[in-house]
Amino acid sequence: MGFRLVVSDVIEFPIKVSVNDGPKAVPFSFTLVGRRMGVDEYRTAVGDGATATVREFLVANVTGWKGQRLVIDDDTSQPADFSPEAFSALLGVVGLEGACFGAYLKALAASDTTEGRQKN
């Protein structure tokens, strides 16, 4: 007999940052899509003895984005479609690597909100 979770194999998580653009801070918000992983895979990926950098972890596990407008395509001047290269360009902004990693880990964790707690 096998078992499976009733939730999707992917997770979506919001990113909200402000990036300094000359004298002003410009807000950006978008959603990243990533692979859901279990505890054992998570521990292997980020626990003691893990060899991947935060950037390598993100590039390997983030699979898409929605509403992204920080990275544009040189040819069209439109927001870039998701690709590992476009995502790496986004991670090149100081602070975004940490913001994305923190949001991903929070999304992996079970909900600890009023709505997520079981009421007795």
N, C-alpha and C positions, 0 to 999 in steps of 0.2 A: 504494500500500500504506500502511495506517495503523498506528499503534501506540497502545497504551494501557497503563497501569499495571495490575498484578494486585491492587492494593490499592484499598480503597473510597475514594469521594470525600469521605467524612467521617472525622473523627478524634475520639476520645474521650480526655479527659485528666482526671486526678484533681486536686482542689483540697483542700488540708488547711490550715485556719487556726484560730487561736484569737482570739476576739473578747472584749474586756473587757466584762463585764456587771456593773456595780457593782464590788464588791470581788474578783470572781473572773473568771478567763479561762475561756470556754466554747469547747470544741473543736467545729468544724464540718467535715465532710468530705462532698464530693459530686463528681459527675462532670459536666463540661461536654462538650457535643457541638458541633463546629465544622466548617467547610468546610476540606477539604484544599486547599492551593494550591501551585502550582509556584514555582520560583525567580523567574521574571520577574514573576509577580503579586505575590509577597512583596516583591520589591524596589520595585515601584511603590507598594505599600501602606505600607511602613514605611521605605523608603530615603530618601536625600537628595531633597528636593523634595516629599516626601509632605505632603499638606495635612490629612489626617485626624488627629484626636487619638487617643490610645490608647483612650479610651472609644468614640469613633465606630468605630474599627477593630473593637473587640470586639463592639459591638452589631450591626455589619454582618455579622460572620462567625461568631459563636456562634449556634447554631440550636436548642439544647435543653439540658436538664440532667436528671440522674438523682440521686435521693437527697437533693435539696436540702431543707433545713428551716430555713434562716435567714430567708427571706422567706415571710410567711404571707399568706393571703387574708383581708382584713378581714371579709368576709361569713361565711366558714366557719371561720376560725381554724385552717385546715389549711395545710400547705405549698402555696405558690402553684404553679400550673402555669406552665411557661415561657411568657414573652411578652417582647417587647422592653422593655415597661414594668417588668415584674417583674425582669428582668435589670438594668435601669438602677437599680432600687432596691437590688439587691445590690451593684452597683458603687459605690453611695453610701457604703458603709462604707470608711473610710480604710484603705488597704493592699490592699483586694481587687482593685482595678483592676490594680495591679502584679503581684499573685499570679496573677491570671487570665491576664494578658498573658504573663508568664514561662512559665507552664505551657503555654500555647498554642504559644509559639515552640519550646519543648522538644519538644512532641508533633509539630510540623511537621518537626523535624530527624530525619534518619535515626538509627536506634538506634546508640548507641556503648556498648553493654553487652557483657559477655562472650558473652551469647547472640546478640547482634546482629552480632558480628564474625565474619568468615569465618575458619575455621580451616584452616591449611595443613598 
